[in-house]
Amino acid sequence: MASDLEPVPVNSQKHDPAWKHCQMYKSGDKVQLKCIYCGKMFKGGGIHRIKEHLAGQKGNASSCLRVQPDVRLLMQESLNGVVVKKRKKQKLAEDIGNLNSGEGDDLFGDQCAMDVAAEGVMVPVTETEGIEPGSSLLVNQEEEGVVSNKRGVGRRKKGRVRKGSNALALSNVVFDDSKRVNHQVSLAIGRFFLDAGVPLDAVNSTYFQPMIDTIVSQGSGAVGPSYHDLRSWVLKNTVQEVRSDADQCMGSWGKSGCSVLADEWISENGKVYLNFSVYCPEGLMFLKSFDATNIMDSSEALFTLFKEVVEEVGVRNVLQIVTKNEGRYVEVGKHITDNFPTVFWTPCAIHCVDMILDDFRQLEWISTILEQARSISRFIYNHSLILNMMRKYTFGVDIVVVGPTRSSTDFSTLKRMVSVKHNLQSMVTSEEWMECSYSKKEEGYTTLDYISNPSFWSMCTVITQLTDPLLRLLRIASGKNRPAVGYVYAGVYRAKEAIKKELVDEKDYLVYWNIIDRRWEQLHRHPLHTAGFYLNPKFFYSTDNDIHLQIRSSVYDCVERLVPDTTIQDKIVKETELYREAAGDFGRKIAIRGRDTLFPAEWWSTYGGACPNLVRLAIRILSQTCSLVGCEPNKISFQQIHETKNYVEHQRLSDIVFVQYNMRLKQMFDNKEHENPDPISYDAINSVGAWVTEKEIHSNDIDRSDWMTVDPPLGNVMILGPEVDDIEALGEGFHDHEIFEGLKDGGTENGENSVQQVELVLLDNMVLM
């Protein structure tokens, strides 16, 4: 990009949808537009040419090869809408032109007035008998669903009209009935949502638009179901549909195996519920919920509950039970492995990574930087004028990222702020900022100081480099469409490798390694994770043989536990040598390419024909998750099930929860993209509260934050550049023996001293700069 190009914020009054997908630059008096996906610059043609570029429409612009499919479809629909409008205008102009050319030129006879009225347009009249030039002829007016057709106004005396004058005027009329209709539909739906107390994010349901389409297909007069219809035959039919989908998942458990997930949830009234789900590559199925309030302190009672679930799913099908990494579950895990010789107990990887991030967050120097960043964010998000200004300078990108946990929110937001650093600096040096009264307050000056301080940004960058690999690991572990067991071990390796490269000095990076090892202790040598790394061809063939020897014993642990038949165990050990040597089909060129393109279980199924016993084991291991993956339990009616004492209603409520939970899980596995939540929404408050909420709301200062004037968040993060796939970012090459050995030299005391030394150096640098 030429250095003389100056970025220009897109005016909020530009309503064409294509403006959200481009950036505007100014070179002198000329304006250029840049596609945010491929970076192509357009020196002319305006927003229409960008729209053609994004839509892939041949003509004046080349097609964008990197645009998202949904954006391409939106641009195509927008272009088609313009074409339809042009055709309507041309047809109307032709009709009027034909009438003008006829004898008598009865332009506005009764029939013509009715035809034009049917179009619902305002017809400008330039010169007619009985009407002054330049006035308007109101043929039809329609607003809020009320039609007023003034036929008397439409009737005119016969007379000559200057040929083409009205045709030219009518050709400039824009028909936009669709927006008016959608506006009314949105209002009607909004009134229902607000009256019934339906959560506003219900519009993200994959069933929302099909519901509207079905209602429209029935025409006017369609009648919705009654309260008793919903409680009876509608619920019955839906339960049958969901159970049919669940049966498909259950049918695959014998081949791929499955993981039982036990997630704990505490309600507002202090009740503790254990929700059991079953994971397999075909999907995640909610099984049942238990009120465990009275048994949480008894490992024996908890084990009895877990035992019932394992036996219901089938001991032969279950490879592992996944729970949080807490003391009570550690005891339950011991009971499980003692009583079920073929089942592992596995702590939740997401929980472990989150605790690592939380420990990082508690370090004094990191905590200091985070609090400074939060003060910037709180000032911006509590002033509507400043919030609009920020979103204009960041092209609609929010600086607060809503993560699944508070720790992930903290470090993801810090990374986002680093990404838009220059945008924020442009904002606080702009005339808008200088003229804004809020920028002259104490918080405004503090915000200016932090954003203008190079030392603040350098510390933010260091924190981002230390934590970004852990955030990537968190996303991999919570992945819903790719079993994570084959990747988590590599993710931990990359996290420690990144920290070592950033800090270099052993006494410095061991501080952070010790935090990781302490929280990851029960997973560091977990046979399933180690075997998943070993059996993933993407990683195995890019690792030294010496490292293979270190981790092979974990593979044998899995063989002995998951395969009771000793004869088959011996066969698996022999077949492992073929895999290690890349013999037979394993060494084919197509198999070598497939290491990077296929899911690990698919790769084994495709090229492991010579090792049938090892293939069965590899597929079962590589088909598992390693975390508690589910939807938000606070939006499911668990509490109602356990409070009702009527047997009939209890069963009905159980079926409602079964349907709700599984329908939402299905949407998650179908990878339906939902709009990013607004950071200031109450729904996101548990994660982002520290970034957007003040300690106290002062009633005399409410006028600073008029929500009706706030521009909605666009969530258009593509301008930050293409996102790297988390799995691809793991790369190849795992040769650092120190990482595999998990060194903990230095001890806790030395580690703490080292932390203090690092903090003092970094904080001193901040003061000096």
PETAWO-V37415 format. One record per residue. N is the residue number from 0. SS is DSSP state (@ for helix, = for strand, . for the rest). D_FIRST is the distance of its C-alpha to the first C-alpha in whole Angstrom. Layout:
n->N ss->SS d_first->D_FIRST
n->N ss->SS d_first->D_FIRST
This chain:
n->0 ss->. d_first->0
n->1 ss->. d_first->4
n->2 ss->. d_first->6
n->3 ss->. d_first->9
n->4 ss->. d_first->8
n->5 ss->= d_first->10
n->6 ss->= d_first->11
n->7 ss->= d_first->14
n->8 ss->. d_first->17
n->9 ss->. d_first->19
n->10 ss->. d_first->22
n->11 ss->. d_first->25
n->12 ss->. d_first->27
n->13 ss->. d_first->24
n->14 ss->. d_first->26
n->15 ss->. d_first->25
n->16 ss->@ d_first->24
n->17 ss->@ d_first->21
n->18 ss->@ d_first->19
n->19 ss->@ d_first->20
n->20 ss->@ d_first->18
n->21 ss->= d_first->14
n->22 ss->= d_first->12
n->23 ss->= d_first->12
n->24 ss->= d_first->10
n->25 ss->= d_first->12
n->26 ss->= d_first->11
n->27 ss->. d_first->15
n->28 ss->. d_first->17
n->29 ss->= d_first->15
n->30 ss->= d_first->14
n->31 ss->= d_first->11
n->32 ss->= d_first->12
n->33 ss->= d_first->10
n->34 ss->= d_first->12
n->35 ss->. d_first->13
n->36 ss->. d_first->15
n->37 ss->. d_first->13
n->38 ss->. d_first->9
n->39 ss->. d_first->10
n->40 ss->= d_first->8
n->41 ss->= d_first->12
n->42 ss->. d_first->12
n->43 ss->. d_first->16
n->44 ss->. d_first->19
n->45 ss->@ d_first->18
n->46 ss->@ d_first->19
n->47 ss->@ d_first->22
n->48 ss->@ d_first->19
n->49 ss->@ d_first->17
n->50 ss->@ d_first->21
n->51 ss->@ d_first->22
n->52 ss->@ d_first->19
n->53 ss->@ d_first->20
n->54 ss->@ d_first->23
n->55 ss->. d_first->23
n->56 ss->. d_first->25
n->57 ss->. d_first->25
n->58 ss->. d_first->24
n->59 ss->. d_first->21
n->60 ss->. d_first->19
n->61 ss->. d_first->18
n->62 ss->. d_first->20
n->63 ss->. d_first->18
n->64 ss->. d_first->19
n->65 ss->. d_first->19
n->66 ss->. d_first->20
n->67 ss->. d_first->23
n->68 ss->@ d_first->26
n->69 ss->@ d_first->27
n->70 ss->@ d_first->24
n->71 ss->@ d_first->25
n->72 ss->@ d_first->28
n->73 ss->@ d_first->28
n->74 ss->@ d_first->25
n->75 ss->@ d_first->28
n->76 ss->@ d_first->31
n->77 ss->@ d_first->29
n->78 ss->@ d_first->28
n->79 ss->@ d_first->32
n->80 ss->@ d_first->33
n->81 ss->@ d_first->32
n->82 ss->@ d_first->33
n->83 ss->@ d_first->37
n->84 ss->@ d_first->37
n->85 ss->@ d_first->36
n->86 ss->@ d_first->39
n->87 ss->@ d_first->41
n->88 ss->@ d_first->40
n->89 ss->@ d_first->41
n->90 ss->@ d_first->44
n->91 ss->@ d_first->46
n->92 ss->@ d_first->45
n->93 ss->@ d_first->47
n->94 ss->@ d_first->50
n->95 ss->@ d_first->50
n->96 ss->@ d_first->50
n->97 ss->@ d_first->52
n->98 ss->@ d_first->55
n->99 ss->@ d_first->54
n->100 ss->@ d_first->55
n->101 ss->. d_first->59
n->102 ss->. d_first->62
n->103 ss->. d_first->63
n->104 ss->. d_first->59
n->105 ss->. d_first->60
n->106 ss->. d_first->56
n->107 ss->. d_first->57
n->108 ss->. d_first->60
n->109 ss->@ d_first->61
n->110 ss->@ d_first->59
n->111 ss->@ d_first->56
n->112 ss->@ d_first->56
n->113 ss->@ d_first->56
n->114 ss->@ d_first->54
n->115 ss->@ d_first->51
n->116 ss->@ d_first->52
n->117 ss->@ d_first->51
n->118 ss->@ d_first->48
n->119 ss->. d_first->48
n->120 ss->. d_first->46
n->121 ss->= d_first->46
n->122 ss->= d_first->47
n->123 ss->= d_first->47
n->124 ss->. d_first->50
n->125 ss->. d_first->49
n->126 ss->. d_first->53
n->127 ss->= d_first->56
n->128 ss->. d_first->60
n->129 ss->. d_first->61
n->130 ss->= d_first->57
n->131 ss->. d_first->55
n->132 ss->. d_first->52
n->133 ss->. d_first->49
n->134 ss->. d_first->50
n->135 ss->= d_first->49
n->136 ss->= d_first->52
n->137 ss->= d_first->52
n->138 ss->. d_first->52
n->139 ss->. d_first->51
n->140 ss->= d_first->50
n->141 ss->= d_first->49
n->142 ss->= d_first->48
n->143 ss->. d_first->49
n->144 ss->. d_first->51
n->145 ss->= d_first->53
n->146 ss->= d_first->54
n->147 ss->= d_first->55
n->148 ss->. d_first->56
n->149 ss->. d_first->58
n->150 ss->@ d_first->60
n->151 ss->@ d_first->62
n->152 ss->@ d_first->58
n->153 ss->@ d_first->57
n->154 ss->. d_first->61
n->155 ss->. d_first->61
n->156 ss->. d_first->63
n->157 ss->. d_first->63
n->158 ss->. d_first->61
n->159 ss->. d_first->59
n->160 ss->. d_first->55
n->161 ss->. d_first->53
n->162 ss->. d_first->51
n->163 ss->. d_first->48
n->164 ss->@ d_first->47
n->165 ss->@ d_first->48
n->166 ss->@ d_first->46
n->167 ss->@ d_first->43
n->168 ss->@ d_first->43
n->169 ss->@ d_first->43
n->170 ss->. d_first->40
n->171 ss->. d_first->38
n->172 ss->. d_first->40
n->173 ss->. d_first->38
n->174 ss->. d_first->39
n->175 ss->. d_first->38
n->176 ss->@ d_first->41
n->177 ss->@ d_first->40
n->178 ss->@ d_first->38
n->179 ss->@ d_first->41
n->180 ss->@ d_first->43
n->181 ss->@ d_first->40
n->182 ss->@ d_first->41
n->183 ss->@ d_first->44
n->184 ss->@ d_first->44
n->185 ss->@ d_first->42
n->186 ss->@ d_first->44
n->187 ss->@ d_first->47
n->188 ss->@ d_first->46
n->189 ss->@ d_first->45
n->190 ss->@ d_first->48
n->191 ss->@ d_first->50
n->192 ss->@ d_first->47
n->193 ss->@ d_first->48
n->194 ss->@ d_first->52
n->195 ss->@ d_first->52
n->196 ss->. d_first->50
n->197 ss->. d_first->48
n->198 ss->. d_first->45
n->199 ss->@ d_first->42
n->200 ss->@ d_first->40
n->201 ss->@ d_first->42
n->202 ss->@ d_first->40
n->203 ss->@ d_first->38
n->204 ss->. d_first->41
n->205 ss->. d_first->41
n->206 ss->. d_first->44
n->207 ss->@ d_first->43
n->208 ss->@ d_first->42
n->209 ss->@ d_first->44
n->210 ss->@ d_first->47
n->211 ss->@ d_first->46
n->212 ss->@ d_first->46
n->213 ss->@ d_first->49
n->214 ss->@ d_first->50
n->215 ss->@ d_first->49
n->216 ss->@ d_first->50
n->217 ss->. d_first->54
n->218 ss->. d_first->54
n->219 ss->. d_first->55
n->220 ss->. d_first->58
n->221 ss->. d_first->57
n->222 ss->. d_first->58
n->223 ss->. d_first->57
n->224 ss->. d_first->59
n->225 ss->. d_first->61
n->226 ss->@ d_first->61
n->227 ss->@ d_first->64
n->228 ss->@ d_first->62
n->229 ss->@ d_first->59
n->230 ss->@ d_first->61
n->231 ss->@ d_first->63
n->232 ss->@ d_first->62
n->233 ss->@ d_first->59
n->234 ss->@ d_first->58
n->235 ss->@ d_first->61
n->236 ss->@ d_first->59
n->237 ss->@ d_first->55
n->238 ss->@ d_first->57
n->239 ss->@ d_first->58
n->240 ss->@ d_first->55
n->241 ss->@ d_first->53
n->242 ss->@ d_first->56
n->243 ss->@ d_first->55
n->244 ss->@ d_first->52
n->245 ss->@ d_first->53
n->246 ss->@ d_first->56
n->247 ss->@ d_first->53
n->248 ss->@ d_first->51
n->249 ss->@ d_first->55
n->250 ss->@ d_first->56
n->251 ss->@ d_first->53
n->252 ss->@ d_first->54
n->253 ss->@ d_first->57
n->254 ss->@ d_first->54
n->255 ss->@ d_first->51
n->256 ss->. d_first->53
n->257 ss->= d_first->52
n->258 ss->= d_first->51
n->259 ss->= d_first->53
n->260 ss->= d_first->51
n->261 ss->= d_first->53
n->262 ss->= d_first->51
n->263 ss->= d_first->52
n->264 ss->= d_first->52
n->265 ss->= d_first->54
n->266 ss->. d_first->54
n->267 ss->. d_first->55
n->268 ss->. d_first->58
n->269 ss->. d_first->58
n->270 ss->. d_first->59
n->271 ss->= d_first->57
n->272 ss->= d_first->57
n->273 ss->= d_first->56
n->274 ss->= d_first->54
n->275 ss->= d_first->54
n->276 ss->= d_first->52
n->277 ss->= d_first->51
n->278 ss->= d_first->48
n->279 ss->= d_first->48
n->280 ss->. d_first->45
n->281 ss->. d_first->46
n->282 ss->= d_first->46
n->283 ss->= d_first->47
n->284 ss->= d_first->50
n->285 ss->= d_first->52
n->286 ss->= d_first->55
n->287 ss->= d_first->57
n->288 ss->= d_first->57
n->289 ss->= d_first->60
n->290 ss->= d_first->61
n->291 ss->. d_first->61
n->292 ss->. d_first->62
n->293 ss->. d_first->65
n->294 ss->. d_first->65
n->295 ss->. d_first->62
n->296 ss->. d_first->64
n->297 ss->. d_first->66
n->298 ss->@ d_first->64
n->299 ss->@ d_first->67
n->300 ss->@ d_first->66
n->301 ss->@ d_first->63
n->302 ss->@ d_first->63
n->303 ss->@ d_first->66
n->304 ss->@ d_first->63
n->305 ss->@ d_first->61
n->306 ss->@ d_first->63
n->307 ss->@ d_first->64
n->308 ss->@ d_first->61
n->309 ss->@ d_first->60
n->310 ss->@ d_first->64
n->311 ss->@ d_first->62
n->312 ss->@ d_first->59
n->313 ss->. d_first->61
n->314 ss->. d_first->61
n->315 ss->. d_first->61
n->316 ss->. d_first->57
n->317 ss->= d_first->56
n->318 ss->= d_first->54
n->319 ss->= d_first->53
n->320 ss->= d_first->54
n->321 ss->= d_first->51
n->322 ss->= d_first->51
n->323 ss->. d_first->50
n->324 ss->. d_first->50
n->325 ss->. d_first->53
n->326 ss->@ d_first->57
n->327 ss->@ d_first->59
n->328 ss->@ d_first->56
n->329 ss->@ d_first->57
n->330 ss->@ d_first->61
n->331 ss->@ d_first->60
n->332 ss->@ d_first->58
n->333 ss->@ d_first->61
n->334 ss->@ d_first->63
n->335 ss->@ d_first->61
n->336 ss->@ d_first->61
n->337 ss->@ d_first->65
n->338 ss->@ d_first->66
n->339 ss->. d_first->63
n->340 ss->. d_first->63
n->341 ss->. d_first->60
n->342 ss->. d_first->58
n->343 ss->= d_first->55
n->344 ss->= d_first->54
n->345 ss->= d_first->51
n->346 ss->= d_first->49
n->347 ss->. d_first->46
n->348 ss->@ d_first->43
n->349 ss->@ d_first->41
n->350 ss->@ d_first->44
n->351 ss->@ d_first->44
n->352 ss->@ d_first->40
n->353 ss->@ d_first->40
n->354 ss->@ d_first->43
n->355 ss->@ d_first->41
n->356 ss->@ d_first->38
n->357 ss->@ d_first->40
n->358 ss->@ d_first->42
n->359 ss->@ d_first->39
n->360 ss->@ d_first->38
n->361 ss->@ d_first->42
n->362 ss->. d_first->41
n->363 ss->@ d_first->41
n->364 ss->@ d_first->38
n->365 ss->@ d_first->36
n->366 ss->@ d_first->38
n->367 ss->@ d_first->37
n->368 ss->@ d_first->33
n->369 ss->@ d_first->34
n->370 ss->@ d_first->36
n->371 ss->@ d_first->33
n->372 ss->@ d_first->31
n->373 ss->@ d_first->33
n->374 ss->@ d_first->34
n->375 ss->@ d_first->31
n->376 ss->@ d_first->31
n->377 ss->@ d_first->34
n->378 ss->@ d_first->34
n->379 ss->@ d_first->31
n->380 ss->@ d_first->32
n->381 ss->. d_first->36
n->382 ss->. d_first->34
n->383 ss->@ d_first->33
n->384 ss->@ d_first->32
n->385 ss->@ d_first->29
n->386 ss->@ d_first->29
n->387 ss->@ d_first->27
n->388 ss->@ d_first->25
n->389 ss->@ d_first->24
n->390 ss->@ d_first->23
n->391 ss->@ d_first->21
n->392 ss->@ d_first->19
n->393 ss->. d_first->19
n->394 ss->. d_first->18
n->395 ss->. d_first->22
n->396 ss->. d_first->22
n->397 ss->. d_first->25
n->398 ss->. d_first->25
n->399 ss->. d_first->29
n->400 ss->. d_first->29
n->401 ss->. d_first->32
n->402 ss->. d_first->34
n->403 ss->. d_first->37
n->404 ss->. d_first->38
n->405 ss->@ d_first->38
n->406 ss->@ d_first->37
n->407 ss->@ d_first->34
n->408 ss->@ d_first->33
n->409 ss->@ d_first->33
n->410 ss->@ d_first->31
n->411 ss->@ d_first->28
n->412 ss->@ d_first->28
n->413 ss->@ d_first->27
n->414 ss->@ d_first->25
n->415 ss->@ d_first->23
n->416 ss->@ d_first->23
n->417 ss->@ d_first->21
n->418 ss->@ d_first->19
n->419 ss->. d_first->18
n->420 ss->@ d_first->19
n->421 ss->@ d_first->16
n->422 ss->@ d_first->17
n->423 ss->@ d_first->21
n->424 ss->@ d_first->20
n->425 ss->@ d_first->19
n->426 ss->@ d_first->22
n->427 ss->@ d_first->24
n->428 ss->. d_first->23
n->429 ss->. d_first->23
n->430 ss->@ d_first->26
n->431 ss->@ d_first->26
n->432 ss->@ d_first->27
n->433 ss->@ d_first->29
n->434 ss->@ d_first->31
n->435 ss->. d_first->32
n->436 ss->@ d_first->36
n->437 ss->@ d_first->35
n->438 ss->@ d_first->33
n->439 ss->@ d_first->36
n->440 ss->. d_first->38
n->441 ss->@ d_first->38
n->442 ss->@ d_first->36
n->443 ss->@ d_first->33
n->444 ss->@ d_first->34
n->445 ss->@ d_first->34
n->446 ss->@ d_first->31
n->447 ss->@ d_first->29
n->448 ss->@ d_first->30
n->449 ss->@ d_first->29
n->450 ss->@ d_first->26
n->451 ss->@ d_first->25
n->452 ss->. d_first->27
n->453 ss->@ d_first->25
n->454 ss->@ d_first->28
n->455 ss->@ d_first->28
n->456 ss->@ d_first->25
n->457 ss->@ d_first->26
n->458 ss->@ d_first->29
n->459 ss->@ d_first->27
n->460 ss->@ d_first->25
n->461 ss->@ d_first->28
n->462 ss->@ d_first->30
n->463 ss->@ d_first->27
n->464 ss->@ d_first->27
n->465 ss->@ d_first->31
n->466 ss->@ d_first->31
n->467 ss->@ d_first->28
n->468 ss->@ d_first->30
n->469 ss->@ d_first->33
n->470 ss->@ d_first->32
n->471 ss->@ d_first->31
n->472 ss->@ d_first->34
n->473 ss->@ d_first->35
n->474 ss->@ d_first->33
n->475 ss->@ d_first->35
n->476 ss->@ d_first->38
n->477 ss->. d_first->38
n->478 ss->. d_first->37
n->479 ss->. d_first->39
n->480 ss->. d_first->38
n->481 ss->. d_first->38
n->482 ss->. d_first->41
n->483 ss->. d_first->40
n->484 ss->. d_first->43
n->485 ss->. d_first->41
n->486 ss->. d_first->38
n->487 ss->@ d_first->39
n->488 ss->@ d_first->41
n->489 ss->@ d_first->37
n->490 ss->@ d_first->36
n->491 ss->@ d_first->38
n->492 ss->@ d_first->37
n->493 ss->@ d_first->34
n->494 ss->@ d_first->34
n->495 ss->@ d_first->36
n->496 ss->@ d_first->34
n->497 ss->@ d_first->31
n->498 ss->@ d_first->33
n->499 ss->@ d_first->35
n->500 ss->@ d_first->32
n->501 ss->@ d_first->31
n->502 ss->@ d_first->34
n->503 ss->. d_first->35
n->504 ss->. d_first->39
n->505 ss->@ d_first->41
n->506 ss->@ d_first->43
n->507 ss->@ d_first->40
n->508 ss->@ d_first->39
n->509 ss->@ d_first->42
n->510 ss->@ d_first->42
n->511 ss->@ d_first->40
n->512 ss->@ d_first->41
n->513 ss->@ d_first->45
n->514 ss->@ d_first->43
n->515 ss->@ d_first->42
n->516 ss->@ d_first->45
n->517 ss->@ d_first->47
n->518 ss->@ d_first->46
n->519 ss->@ d_first->45
n->520 ss->@ d_first->49
n->521 ss->@ d_first->50
n->522 ss->@ d_first->47
n->523 ss->@ d_first->46
n->524 ss->. d_first->49
n->525 ss->. d_first->50
n->526 ss->@ d_first->51
n->527 ss->@ d_first->49
n->528 ss->@ d_first->46
n->529 ss->@ d_first->46
n->530 ss->@ d_first->48
n->531 ss->@ d_first->45
n->532 ss->@ d_first->42
n->533 ss->@ d_first->45
n->534 ss->@ d_first->45
n->535 ss->. d_first->41
n->536 ss->@ d_first->41
n->537 ss->@ d_first->37
n->538 ss->@ d_first->38
n->539 ss->@ d_first->42
n->540 ss->. d_first->41
n->541 ss->. d_first->38
n->542 ss->= d_first->40
n->543 ss->. d_first->43
n->544 ss->@ d_first->47
n->545 ss->@ d_first->48
n->546 ss->@ d_first->46
n->547 ss->@ d_first->47
n->548 ss->@ d_first->51
n->549 ss->@ d_first->50
n->550 ss->@ d_first->49
n->551 ss->@ d_first->51
n->552 ss->@ d_first->54
n->553 ss->@ d_first->52
n->554 ss->@ d_first->52
n->555 ss->@ d_first->56
n->556 ss->@ d_first->56
n->557 ss->@ d_first->55
n->558 ss->@ d_first->57
n->559 ss->@ d_first->60
n->560 ss->@ d_first->59
n->561 ss->@ d_first->58
n->562 ss->. d_first->60
n->563 ss->. d_first->64
n->564 ss->. d_first->65
n->565 ss->@ d_first->66
n->566 ss->@ d_first->66
n->567 ss->@ d_first->62
n->568 ss->@ d_first->61
n->569 ss->@ d_first->62
n->570 ss->@ d_first->61
n->571 ss->@ d_first->57
n->572 ss->@ d_first->58
n->573 ss->@ d_first->58
n->574 ss->@ d_first->55
n->575 ss->@ d_first->53
n->576 ss->@ d_first->54
n->577 ss->@ d_first->52
n->578 ss->@ d_first->49
n->579 ss->@ d_first->49
n->580 ss->@ d_first->49
n->581 ss->. d_first->47
n->582 ss->. d_first->50
n->583 ss->@ d_first->51
n->584 ss->@ d_first->48
n->585 ss->@ d_first->46
n->586 ss->@ d_first->45
n->587 ss->. d_first->44
n->588 ss->@ d_first->41
n->589 ss->@ d_first->40
n->590 ss->@ d_first->41
n->591 ss->@ d_first->39
n->592 ss->@ d_first->36
n->593 ss->@ d_first->37
n->594 ss->@ d_first->37
n->595 ss->@ d_first->34
n->596 ss->@ d_first->34
n->597 ss->. d_first->37
n->598 ss->. d_first->38
n->599 ss->@ d_first->41
n->600 ss->@ d_first->44
n->601 ss->@ d_first->43
n->602 ss->@ d_first->42
n->603 ss->@ d_first->46
n->604 ss->@ d_first->47
n->605 ss->@ d_first->46
n->606 ss->@ d_first->47
n->607 ss->. d_first->50
n->608 ss->. d_first->52
n->609 ss->. d_first->54
n->610 ss->. d_first->54
n->611 ss->@ d_first->56
n->612 ss->@ d_first->57
n->613 ss->@ d_first->54
n->614 ss->@ d_first->51
n->615 ss->@ d_first->53
n->616 ss->@ d_first->53
n->617 ss->@ d_first->49
n->618 ss->@ d_first->49
n->619 ss->@ d_first->50
n->620 ss->@ d_first->49
n->621 ss->@ d_first->45
n->622 ss->. d_first->46
n->623 ss->. d_first->46
n->624 ss->. d_first->44
n->625 ss->. d_first->44
n->626 ss->. d_first->44
n->627 ss->. d_first->45
n->628 ss->. d_first->43
n->629 ss->. d_first->44
n->630 ss->. d_first->44
n->631 ss->. d_first->44
n->632 ss->@ d_first->48
n->633 ss->@ d_first->49
n->634 ss->@ d_first->48
n->635 ss->. d_first->51
n->636 ss->. d_first->54
n->637 ss->@ d_first->56
n->638 ss->@ d_first->58
n->639 ss->@ d_first->60
n->640 ss->@ d_first->61
n->641 ss->@ d_first->63
n->642 ss->@ d_first->64
n->643 ss->. d_first->66
n->644 ss->. d_first->70
n->645 ss->. d_first->70
n->646 ss->@ d_first->70
n->647 ss->@ d_first->69
n->648 ss->@ d_first->66
n->649 ss->@ d_first->65
n->650 ss->@ d_first->65
n->651 ss->@ d_first->63
n->652 ss->@ d_first->60
n->653 ss->@ d_first->60
n->654 ss->@ d_first->59
n->655 ss->@ d_first->56
n->656 ss->@ d_first->55
n->657 ss->@ d_first->55
n->658 ss->@ d_first->53
n->659 ss->@ d_first->50
n->660 ss->@ d_first->49
n->661 ss->@ d_first->49
n->662 ss->@ d_first->47
n->663 ss->@ d_first->45
n->664 ss->@ d_first->44
n->665 ss->@ d_first->44
n->666 ss->@ d_first->41
n->667 ss->@ d_first->40
n->668 ss->@ d_first->40
n->669 ss->. d_first->39
n->670 ss->. d_first->36
n->671 ss->. d_first->35
n->672 ss->. d_first->32
n->673 ss->. d_first->33
n->674 ss->. d_first->31
n->675 ss->. d_first->30
n->676 ss->. d_first->33
n->677 ss->. d_first->32
n->678 ss->. d_first->33
n->679 ss->. d_first->35
n->680 ss->. d_first->37
n->681 ss->@ d_first->41
n->682 ss->@ d_first->41
n->683 ss->@ d_first->38
n->684 ss->@ d_first->40
n->685 ss->@ d_first->41
n->686 ss->@ d_first->38
n->687 ss->@ d_first->36
n->688 ss->@ d_first->39
n->689 ss->@ d_first->38
n->690 ss->@ d_first->35
n->691 ss->@ d_first->35
n->692 ss->. d_first->39
n->693 ss->. d_first->41
n->694 ss->. d_first->44
n->695 ss->. d_first->46
n->696 ss->. d_first->46
n->697 ss->. d_first->47
n->698 ss->@ d_first->48
n->699 ss->@ d_first->48
n->700 ss->@ d_first->44
n->701 ss->@ d_first->44
n->702 ss->@ d_first->42
n->703 ss->@ d_first->39
n->704 ss->. d_first->38
n->705 ss->. d_first->39
n->706 ss->@ d_first->37
n->707 ss->@ d_first->38
n->708 ss->@ d_first->35
n->709 ss->. d_first->32
n->710 ss->. d_first->29
n->711 ss->. d_first->30
n->712 ss->. d_first->27
n->713 ss->. d_first->25
n->714 ss->. d_first->25
n->715 ss->. d_first->21
n->716 ss->@ d_first->20
n->717 ss->@ d_first->18
n->718 ss->@ d_first->15
n->719 ss->@ d_first->16
n->720 ss->. d_first->15
n->721 ss->. d_first->17
n->722 ss->. d_first->21
n->723 ss->. d_first->22
n->724 ss->. d_first->26
n->725 ss->@ d_first->28
n->726 ss->@ d_first->31
n->727 ss->@ d_first->28
n->728 ss->@ d_first->27
n->729 ss->. d_first->31
n->730 ss->. d_first->30
n->731 ss->. d_first->33
n->732 ss->. d_first->35
n->733 ss->= d_first->37
n->734 ss->. d_first->39
n->735 ss->. d_first->40
n->736 ss->@ d_first->43
n->737 ss->@ d_first->43
n->738 ss->@ d_first->41
n->739 ss->@ d_first->44
n->740 ss->@ d_first->47
n->741 ss->. d_first->46
n->742 ss->. d_first->47
n->743 ss->. d_first->48
n->744 ss->. d_first->49
n->745 ss->. d_first->50
n->746 ss->@ d_first->51
n->747 ss->@ d_first->51
n->748 ss->@ d_first->52
n->749 ss->@ d_first->50
n->750 ss->@ d_first->47
n->751 ss->@ d_first->47
n->752 ss->@ d_first->48
n->753 ss->@ d_first->44
n->754 ss->@ d_first->43
n->755 ss->@ d_first->44
n->756 ss->@ d_first->43
n->757 ss->@ d_first->39
n->758 ss->@ d_first->39
n->759 ss->@ d_first->41
n->760 ss->@ d_first->38
n->761 ss->@ d_first->35
n->762 ss->@ d_first->37
n->763 ss->@ d_first->38
n->764 ss->@ d_first->34
n->765 ss->@ d_first->33
n->766 ss->@ d_first->36
n->767 ss->@ d_first->35
n->768 ss->. d_first->31
